[in-house]
Amino acid sequence: MRRGARRRRLPRRVRVWAALLCGVLAGTLLLGQLASRPAPVAAQDGGGGREGVPGVTSALPRAALLAEGRRLFAAGCSSCHGDDARGIAGAGPSLRGAGAAAADFYLRTGRMPLDAPDDEPRRKESPYSERQIDALVAYVGSFGGPPVPAVRTSRGSLALGFRLFQENCAGCHQVVARGGITTGAWIPGLQQASPVDVAEALAIGPYVMPRFTRLTPVEVAALARYVTWTRQPDDPGGWGIGHIGPVPEGMVAWLLAGAALILTIRLIGERTSE
């Protein structure tokens, strides 16, 4: 039988420090979420072209554009793709028939050139100016292949895009396009991807991504619209925790809830002594 039981509370100093610790934890998670949010990227609802090369907007005449592209290709691309763009075994594939779409995607997103042939192409700032990219795209496009696509996201349904993304893309890119890891590759997040990037990637299948050539223009527009929406998705359920995915988000929620429960028990609980 308990005797001399009396209610004891933690010292005020301990309670203050515990509250401060919880505040720091919550603030750290919030700052992490804000820091992980990418800067807004202007949506490109469309594409255009001139001189038969969609997406190329340089004011240079086509002959001058091709000449500059040939010079840039010889200086920066031929060591892997060959002087005639037919590729070099073990270094780089042929670009004959790759098309302006592939050149535009890899160059404008900084995925090319690579430091080494075995490196995984990742998005970064391109070392080329816009005019130089136009010239290279025109030159590679002159060997045939798909042009830079024109995308009208207004033609696509957000609901259709969500369904198509779930069925075809979420397994690698995560449901709100934050990226992930798969066998032999790092899967990029798509918060910087423009609608044209999405359409080009679907057409060319960069790196380990398969091609999705059977999609209709309306379906491509819907996917591009959904990817654009994922930059700042709605969070009707509350805090998005950086939109890192349902499994890790659930783990974070359980950890926070468990810590809060233990702290609450400690603060309002009773201790007994004989």
Secondary structure as GFF3:
##gff-version 3
##sequence-region A 1 274
A	DSSP	alpha_helix	12	36	.	.	.	ID=ss1
A	DSSP	beta_strand	49	50	.	.	.	ID=ss2
A	DSSP	beta_strand	53	54	.	.	.	ID=ss3
A	DSSP	alpha_helix	62	76	.	.	.	ID=ss4
A	DSSP	alpha_helix	78	81	.	.	.	ID=ss5
A	DSSP	alpha_helix	99	108	.	.	.	ID=ss6
A	DSSP	alpha_helix	130	141	.	.	.	ID=ss7
A	DSSP	three_ten_helix	153	155	.	.	.	ID=ss8
A	DSSP	alpha_helix	158	168	.	.	.	ID=ss9
A	DSSP	alpha_helix	170	173	.	.	.	ID=ss10
A	DSSP	beta_strand	180	182	.	.	.	ID=ss11
A	DSSP	beta_strand	185	187	.	.	.	ID=ss12
A	DSSP	alpha_helix	195	204	.	.	.	ID=ss13
A	DSSP	alpha_helix	217	229	.	.	.	ID=ss14
A	DSSP	three_ten_helix	241	243	.	.	.	ID=ss15
A	DSSP	alpha_helix	246	268	.	.	.	ID=ss16
###
